[in-house]
Amino acid sequence: MSPRALALSPDGTRAVIAQSTLDEKSTAYVGALWELDPAGQRPARRLTHGAKGESNPVFTASGDLLFIASRGGEDDPVSLWRLPADGGEAEQIAQRAGGVSAVHTAARADRIVVTANVLGHNDSDDERIRTARKDAKVSAVLHTGYPVRYWDADLGPDRPHLISVGADGILGDLTPGIRGSLRNAALDVAADGSFAVTTWSVPGPLASRRTTLVRVDLESGLRTSLVDDEGGNATSPRISPDGTRLAFLHETVTTPEDPPRITLRICELATKEARGAALGWDRWPTSLAWLPDGSGLLLTADDHGRAPIFALTLGDEVPVPLTTDDAAYTDVTVAPDGRFAYALRASYEAPPASRADRPDRRRPGYRRPAAGAERAAGAPRPAHRGARDRRRRHTRARLAGPARRCRRGYTGAAAAVGARRPAELVEHLVVAVEPVAARRPGIRGAAARPRPVHRVRT
């Protein structure tokens, strides 16, 4: 299993991750949503069981869980679904012929915005054009600009737009008529739901492109340029909780003589003035998240082969490291009260399991379990050692209940991950919790080895 996303409910009592596992044929990955208890009182439980998988979990201000998934026939597009906060079956709240790529919500308002690929000038043209192309059996793409390909995928003929989702499921195109400005865009919605800030790609000389930041009014769709620096790219926008400031990463344009430099900057939204932050820090930040009171940020950065979490109080020259273990942290999410931060953790000491296999006895380092050793719940019994049985057998990874033993001696919900594996090989869930404080005097470093989520007590 490989965690792909982390979402925290507005009250901080529910954490949801998206995980990818091999399908029953072991030929493709499918996603599923799992709910964790941040307090460690309840075992992890699987929320979704779609045949094609689910991804991109986010919470609304009322506590409903949104995600995107394709459910139905082979040709059914990815649509937007909701799991009510008070329980019940998932319900589809938005569907379109071109599908949905990502969903974003406001922390304190009933606002939903999706990113979706659109054919034509705006979303109202999309279904008509797609139907006409399908009926005429047209699959060709007429390229009239650059780029035409991203890694191993062709781009077009549709282009990403921002689309608002009303309470009754009515969709409204917020960016009609744009070209490829929102490809691979990073977006953040203000807590009050009034506007969003997104990266915006603009063409440059000699087929180059640079990234700027644009403010989009979520009622009218009015766009206002915030950061447009010809000497660099602006990425990873994060709006402060009070909606007055914008934190982002700035990367200088490289030349044969000048290497890139990535720095943290803060923009005052009222004046559009940007200034550097953490100017004495010699690391390249990779992600950022605001503290609830707006007094500082949590950052991640590459550091000697690791990616720790750092705490920065605005005005300080250098952030303080919160983690010191041999691990890399991503998807940092701060609890509403500022007491804890949640993150996905990966380390060579406890790699995420991509499948639940029988251990290979021919693999170097394999140790035969001691006689009488207890098995994890649902683990297979020893099989006959014939030639056919020596082949590696792929079993479906699942949570089968708490395991009695697990790696490193952890017990509880996380011990059940991959519980069909023998007990000594069960991996613990790579979600770690680090204590933080909303005010500067309270910021303190974490323990040398952070505890897994199921061992945390508030």
C-alpha positions as CSV (number, residue, x, y, z in Angstrom):
1,M,0.0,0.0,0.0
2,S,1.2,3.5,-0.8
3,P,-0.5,6.5,0.8
4,R,-1.3,9.2,-1.7
5,A,-3.2,11.9,0.2
6,L,-4.3,13.0,3.7
7,A,-7.3,15.0,4.7
8,L,-8.4,16.2,8.1
9,S,-11.9,17.0,9.1
10,P,-12.8,20.6,10.2
11,D,-13.1,19.5,13.9
12,G,-9.9,17.5,13.8
13,T,-11.5,14.2,14.9
14,R,-11.2,12.3,11.6
15,A,-8.3,11.7,9.3
16,V,-8.7,10.1,5.9
17,I,-6.0,8.8,3.6
18,A,-6.1,7.6,0.0
19,Q,-4.1,4.4,-0.6
20,S,-3.2,2.5,-3.8
21,T,-3.2,-1.3,-3.8
22,L,-2.8,-3.8,-6.5
23,D,-6.0,-5.2,-8.0
24,E,-6.9,-8.9,-7.8
25,K,-5.0,-9.6,-11.0
26,S,-1.9,-7.7,-9.8
27,T,-1.8,-5.8,-13.1
28,A,-3.0,-2.3,-12.0
29,Y,-3.3,-0.1,-9.0
30,V,-6.7,1.0,-7.6
31,G,-7.3,3.5,-4.8
32,A,-9.4,3.3,-1.7
33,L,-10.2,5.7,1.2
34,W,-9.4,4.7,4.8
35,E,-10.5,6.6,7.9
36,L,-8.1,6.9,10.9
37,D,-8.8,8.0,14.4
38,P,-6.3,10.8,15.3
39,A,-6.8,9.9,18.9
40,G,-5.9,6.3,18.3
41,Q,-9.0,4.9,20.0
42,R,-10.7,3.3,17.0
43,P,-9.2,0.9,14.4
44,A,-8.7,2.1,10.9
45,R,-11.5,1.2,8.6
46,R,-12.0,1.2,4.9
47,L,-14.6,3.7,3.6
48,T,-14.9,2.9,-0.1
49,H,-14.8,-0.3,-2.2
50,G,-15.2,0.9,-5.8
51,A,-13.9,-1.4,-8.5
52,K,-12.0,1.4,-10.2
53,G,-10.9,3.1,-7.0
54,E,-11.3,6.5,-5.3
55,S,-8.9,9.4,-4.8
56,N,-8.6,13.1,-3.7
57,P,-10.4,13.0,-0.4
58,V,-11.3,16.5,1.0
59,F,-13.7,17.6,3.8
60,T,-16.3,20.3,3.4
61,A,-16.9,22.9,6.2
62,S,-19.9,20.8,7.4
63,G,-17.8,17.6,7.7
64,D,-18.9,15.8,4.6
65,L,-16.2,13.8,2.8
66,L,-15.8,14.5,-0.9
67,F,-13.8,12.4,-3.3
68,I,-13.6,11.6,-7.1
69,A,-14.3,8.2,-8.6
70,S,-15.5,6.4,-11.7
71,R,-18.4,4.1,-10.8
72,G,-20.4,2.3,-13.4
73,G,-19.5,1.2,-16.9
74,E,-16.1,1.1,-18.5
75,D,-16.7,4.4,-20.3
76,D,-18.2,6.3,-17.3
77,P,-16.1,9.4,-16.5
78,V,-14.7,10.3,-13.1
79,S,-17.3,12.2,-11.2
80,L,-17.6,13.9,-7.8
81,W,-19.0,12.0,-4.8
82,R,-19.9,12.8,-1.2
83,L,-20.0,10.7,2.0
84,P,-22.3,12.5,4.5
85,A,-20.8,13.3,7.9
86,D,-23.6,11.6,9.7
87,G,-23.2,8.3,7.8
88,G,-24.9,6.7,4.9
89,E,-24.0,5.7,1.3
90,A,-21.9,7.8,-1.0
91,E,-24.0,10.0,-3.4
92,Q,-23.0,11.5,-6.7
93,I,-23.2,15.3,-6.6
94,A,-21.6,16.3,-9.9
95,Q,-21.1,14.5,-13.2
96,R,-19.9,15.8,-16.5
97,A,-18.9,14.1,-19.8
98,G,-15.3,15.2,-19.5
99,G,-14.9,14.0,-16.0
100,V,-13.4,15.7,-12.9
101,S,-9.7,15.9,-12.2
102,A,-9.5,17.4,-8.7
103,V,-11.8,18.9,-6.0
104,H,-11.1,21.8,-3.6
105,T,-13.2,23.2,-0.7
106,A,-13.2,26.1,1.7
107,A,-12.4,25.5,5.4
108,R,-15.3,27.7,6.8
109,A,-17.8,28.1,4.0
110,D,-20.0,26.0,1.7
111,R,-17.8,26.3,-1.4
112,I,-16.7,23.5,-3.8
113,V,-14.5,24.0,-6.8
114,V,-13.3,21.3,-9.2
115,T,-10.7,21.2,-11.8
116,A,-11.9,19.6,-15.0
117,N,-10.9,19.3,-18.7
118,V,-13.2,21.2,-21.0
119,L,-13.6,21.1,-24.8
120,G,-14.7,24.4,-26.3
121,H,-15.0,27.9,-24.9
122,N,-16.7,26.9,-21.7
123,D,-18.2,24.0,-19.9
124,S,-21.6,24.4,-21.6
125,D,-19.9,23.5,-24.9
126,D,-18.1,20.4,-23.6
127,E,-20.8,17.7,-23.8
128,R,-21.9,18.8,-27.3
129,I,-18.4,18.7,-28.7
130,R,-17.5,15.4,-27.0
131,T,-20.7,13.8,-28.4
132,A,-20.0,15.1,-31.9
133,R,-16.4,13.8,-31.8
134,K,-17.6,10.4,-30.6
135,D,-20.3,10.1,-33.2
136,A,-17.9,11.0,-35.9
137,K,-15.2,8.7,-34.5
138,V,-12.7,11.5,-34.3
139,S,-9.7,11.0,-32.0
140,A,-7.2,13.4,-33.7
141,V,-5.8,16.4,-31.9
142,L,-5.1,19.7,-33.7
143,H,-2.3,21.4,-31.8
144,T,-2.1,25.2,-32.2
145,G,0.3,25.9,-29.4
146,Y,3.0,24.6,-27.1
147,P,3.3,22.3,-25.2
148,V,1.8,19.3,-26.9
149,R,3.0,16.5,-24.6
150,Y,3.6,16.1,-20.8
151,W,6.0,13.2,-20.0
152,D,4.4,10.2,-21.7
153,A,1.0,11.6,-22.3
154,D,-0.4,13.7,-25.2
155,L,-2.1,17.0,-24.2
156,G,-5.4,18.0,-25.6
157,P,-7.7,18.6,-27.2
158,D,-9.4,19.6,-24.0
159,R,-8.0,22.0,-21.5
160,P,-8.3,22.3,-17.7
161,H,-10.8,24.8,-16.3
162,L,-12.0,25.8,-12.8
163,I,-15.6,25.0,-12.3
164,S,-17.8,25.9,-9.3
165,V,-20.2,23.3,-7.9
166,G,-23.5,24.7,-6.5
167,A,-25.5,23.3,-3.7
168,D,-27.9,21.7,-6.2
169,G,-25.1,20.3,-8.3
170,I,-25.2,23.0,-11.0
171,L,-21.8,23.6,-12.5
172,G,-20.5,27.1,-13.4
173,D,-17.3,27.6,-15.5
174,L,-15.1,30.2,-13.7
175,T,-12.4,30.4,-16.4
176,P,-14.1,30.3,-19.8
177,G,-12.0,30.8,-22.9
178,I,-8.6,30.0,-21.4
179,R,-6.0,27.8,-23.2
180,G,-3.4,25.7,-21.2
181,S,-2.8,28.1,-18.3
182,L,-4.1,25.7,-15.7
183,R,-2.2,22.6,-16.7
184,N,-0.7,20.9,-13.5
185,A,-2.0,23.9,-11.5
186,A,-1.7,24.2,-7.7
187,L,-4.8,25.8,-6.2
188,D,-5.8,27.0,-2.7
189,V,-9.3,28.2,-1.7
190,A,-9.7,31.0,1.0
191,A,-11.2,29.9,4.2
192,D,-14.3,32.1,3.7
193,G,-14.8,30.7,0.1
194,S,-14.8,34.1,-1.5
195,F,-11.7,33.5,-3.8
196,A,-9.0,31.1,-4.7
197,V,-5.4,31.6,-5.7
198,T,-4.0,29.3,-8.4
199,T,-0.8,28.9,-10.4
200,W,-1.1,30.3,-13.9
201,S,1.2,29.3,-16.8
202,V,2.1,32.0,-19.3
203,P,4.1,31.6,-22.5
204,G,7.6,33.1,-22.8
205,P,10.2,33.5,-25.5
206,L,11.7,30.5,-27.3
207,A,8.8,28.2,-26.4
208,S,9.5,28.7,-22.7
209,R,6.8,29.0,-20.0
210,R,6.8,30.5,-16.6
211,T,4.4,30.2,-13.7
212,T,2.6,33.1,-12.1
213,L,-0.1,33.4,-9.4
214,V,-3.6,34.6,-10.1
215,R,-6.5,35.4,-7.8
216,V,-9.9,34.1,-9.0
217,D,-13.1,35.4,-7.6
218,L,-15.3,32.4,-7.0
219,E,-18.6,34.3,-7.6
220,S,-17.8,36.3,-10.7
221,G,-14.7,34.5,-12.0
222,L,-12.8,37.8,-12.2
223,R,-9.1,37.1,-12.4
224,T,-6.4,39.4,-10.9
225,S,-2.7,38.9,-11.3
226,L,-0.9,38.7,-7.9
227,V,2.7,37.6,-8.6
228,D,4.2,37.9,-12.0
229,D,8.0,37.8,-11.9
230,E,9.9,37.4,-15.2
231,G,12.9,36.2,-13.3
232,G,11.2,33.3,-11.6
233,N,8.3,30.9,-11.1
234,A,5.8,31.2,-8.3
235,T,4.4,27.9,-7.0
236,S,2.6,26.2,-4.0
237,P,0.2,29.1,-3.1
238,R,-1.2,28.9,0.5
239,I,-3.7,31.5,1.7
240,S,-3.5,32.6,5.4
241,P,-6.4,31.6,7.6
242,D,-7.6,35.2,7.8
243,G,-7.3,35.6,4.0
244,T,-5.0,38.7,4.1
245,R,-1.7,37.1,3.1
246,L,-0.4,34.5,0.6
247,A,2.6,32.3,1.2
248,F,4.3,30.7,-1.9
249,L,7.5,29.3,-3.2
250,H,9.6,31.3,-5.6
251,E,12.1,29.5,-8.0
252,T,14.5,31.6,-10.0
253,V,15.0,31.0,-13.7
254,T,18.1,29.0,-14.4
255,T,20.9,29.8,-16.9
256,P,24.0,28.0,-17.9
257,E,25.8,30.0,-15.2
258,D,23.2,30.4,-12.5
259,P,21.6,27.4,-10.6
260,P,18.1,27.6,-9.4
261,R,17.2,29.0,-6.0
262,I,13.9,28.3,-4.2
263,T,12.8,30.6,-1.4
264,L,9.7,31.2,0.7
265,R,7.9,34.5,0.1
266,I,4.9,36.2,1.7
267,C,2.5,38.4,-0.4
268,E,0.1,41.0,1.1
269,L,-3.0,40.4,-0.9
270,A,-4.3,44.0,-0.4
271,T,-1.1,45.6,-1.9
272,K,0.3,42.7,-3.9
273,E,3.7,43.4,-2.3
274,A,5.8,40.2,-1.8
275,R,8.8,39.9,0.5
276,G,11.2,37.1,1.3
277,A,10.9,35.0,4.4
278,A,13.4,32.8,6.3
279,L,16.2,34.6,4.4
280,G,18.9,33.0,6.5
281,W,17.8,29.5,5.7
282,D,20.0,27.5,3.2
283,R,17.4,24.9,2.3
284,W,15.0,24.6,-0.6
285,P,11.4,24.4,0.8
286,T,9.1,21.9,-0.9
287,S,5.8,22.5,0.8
288,L,4.1,24.8,3.3
289,A,1.1,25.0,5.6
290,W,-0.1,27.9,7.8
291,L,-0.6,27.7,11.5
292,P,-4.2,28.3,12.5
293,D,-3.5,31.8,14.0
294,G,-1.4,32.9,11.0
295,S,1.7,33.5,13.2
296,G,3.9,31.1,11.2
297,L,4.1,28.1,8.8
298,L,5.2,24.5,8.8
299,L,7.6,23.7,6.0
300,T,9.2,20.7,4.5
301,A,12.6,20.7,2.8
302,D,15.2,18.2,1.6
303,D,17.9,17.9,4.3
304,H,20.8,15.5,3.9
305,G,18.7,12.8,2.2
306,R,15.7,13.4,4.5
307,A,12.7,15.6,4.4
308,P,11.9,16.9,7.9
309,I,9.2,19.2,9.0
310,F,10.3,22.7,10.1
311,A,8.4,25.4,12.1
312,L,8.8,29.0,11.1
313,T,7.6,32.0,13.1
314,L,7.1,34.9,10.8
315,G,10.0,37.3,11.3
316,D,12.6,34.7,12.1
317,E,15.5,34.1,9.9
318,V,15.7,30.4,10.2
319,P,12.9,27.8,10.9
320,V,13.2,25.3,13.7
321,P,13.2,21.5,12.8
322,L,10.4,19.6,14.4
323,T,11.5,16.1,13.2
324,T,15.0,14.7,13.4
325,D,14.4,11.0,12.3
326,D,15.5,9.3,9.1
327,A,12.3,10.0,7.2
328,A,10.6,12.1,4.6
329,Y,7.3,13.9,5.4
330,T,4.7,15.1,3.0
331,D,1.0,16.3,3.0
332,V,1.5,18.2,6.3
333,T,-1.9,19.2,7.7
334,V,-2.3,21.2,10.9
335,A,-5.2,20.5,13.3
336,P,-7.7,23.4,13.8
337,D,-6.5,24.0,17.4
338,G,-2.9,24.1,16.3
339,R,-1.8,21.4,18.9
340,F,-0.9,18.8,16.3
341,A,0.2,18.4,12.8
342,Y,-0.5,15.3,10.7
343,A,1.7,14.1,7.9
344,L,2.5,11.2,5.7
345,R,5.9,9.6,6.6
346,A,8.1,7.4,4.5
347,S,11.4,5.9,5.6
348,Y,13.8,3.2,4.5
349,E,13.4,1.7,8.0
350,A,9.7,1.0,7.4
351,P,8.8,1.2,3.7
352,P,5.1,1.2,2.6
353,A,4.0,-2.2,1.4
354,S,2.8,-2.3,-2.2
355,R,1.4,-5.8,-1.9
356,A,0.6,-8.5,0.6
357,D,2.8,-11.4,-0.5
358,R,4.0,-14.5,1.1
359,P,7.7,-13.9,2.1
360,D,10.1,-15.3,-0.5
361,R,12.3,-17.9,1.3
362,R,15.0,-17.4,-1.4
363,R,15.3,-13.7,-0.6
364,P,18.4,-12.6,1.3
365,G,17.7,-11.8,4.8
366,Y,14.6,-14.0,5.2
367,R,14.2,-15.5,8.6
368,R,12.1,-18.5,9.2
369,P,9.4,-17.8,11.9
370,A,10.1,-19.6,15.2
371,A,8.0,-22.7,16.0
372,G,4.7,-21.7,17.6
373,A,4.9,-18.1,16.5
374,E,1.5,-16.4,16.3
375,R,0.1,-15.4,13.0
376,A,-1.5,-12.1,12.1
377,A,-5.3,-12.1,11.7
378,G,-6.1,-13.6,8.3
379,A,-2.5,-14.6,7.6
380,P,-2.2,-17.7,5.4
381,R,-1.1,-21.0,6.9
382,P,2.2,-22.5,5.7
383,A,1.7,-24.2,2.3
384,H,3.2,-27.3,0.8
385,R,6.7,-26.5,-0.5
386,G,6.2,-28.0,-4.0
387,A,7.6,-26.4,-7.1
388,R,4.3,-24.8,-7.9
389,D,3.8,-23.5,-4.3
390,R,7.3,-21.9,-4.2
391,R,6.0,-19.3,-6.7
392,R,5.2,-16.0,-5.1
393,R,1.5,-15.8,-4.4
394,H,-0.2,-12.4,-4.5
395,T,-3.0,-11.9,-2.1
396,R,-5.3,-8.9,-1.8
397,A,-4.1,-6.4,0.8
398,R,-6.7,-5.5,3.3
399,L,-7.4,-4.6,6.9
400,A,-8.5,-7.8,8.5
401,G,-8.7,-6.7,12.1
402,P,-5.9,-6.0,14.7
403,A,-2.9,-8.1,14.4
404,R,-1.4,-9.7,17.5
405,R,2.1,-8.8,16.6
406,C,3.6,-6.4,14.2
407,R,6.9,-5.0,13.2
408,R,8.6,-2.9,15.9
409,G,6.0,-4.2,18.4
410,Y,3.3,-1.7,17.6
411,T,-0.3,-2.9,18.3
412,G,-3.7,-1.5,17.4
413,A,-5.2,-0.2,14.2
414,A,-2.0,0.2,12.3
415,A,-0.9,-3.3,13.0
416,A,-3.8,-4.6,10.8
417,V,-2.4,-3.1,7.6
418,G,-1.6,-5.9,5.3
419,A,-2.7,-8.4,7.9
420,R,-2.5,-11.3,5.6
421,R,1.2,-11.2,5.8
422,P,3.0,-13.2,8.6
423,A,3.1,-11.2,11.8
424,E,6.7,-10.3,11.8
425,L,6.3,-8.7,8.3
426,V,3.2,-6.6,9.0
427,E,3.9,-2.9,8.2
428,H,2.7,-0.1,10.4
429,L,0.8,2.7,8.8
430,V,3.1,5.5,7.8
431,V,1.1,8.4,9.2
432,A,3.0,10.3,11.9
433,V,1.8,13.0,14.3
434,E,4.0,15.8,15.4
435,P,3.2,18.3,18.2
436,V,3.2,21.9,17.2
437,A,1.9,25.1,18.9
438,A,0.0,28.0,17.5
439,R,2.3,30.5,19.3
440,R,6.0,31.0,19.2
441,P,6.9,30.3,22.8
442,G,5.2,26.9,22.6
443,I,7.0,25.5,19.5
444,R,9.1,22.5,20.6
445,G,10.9,19.8,18.8
446,A,9.4,16.3,18.4
447,A,10.8,13.2,19.8
448,A,13.7,11.7,17.9
449,R,11.5,8.9,16.6
450,P,7.9,10.1,16.1
451,R,5.1,7.9,17.2
452,P,2.6,6.3,14.8
453,V,-0.9,7.7,14.8
454,H,-2.4,4.8,16.7
455,R,-0.1,5.5,19.7
456,V,-1.0,9.2,20.0
457,R,-3.1,10.4,22.9
458,T,-4.4,14.0,23.2
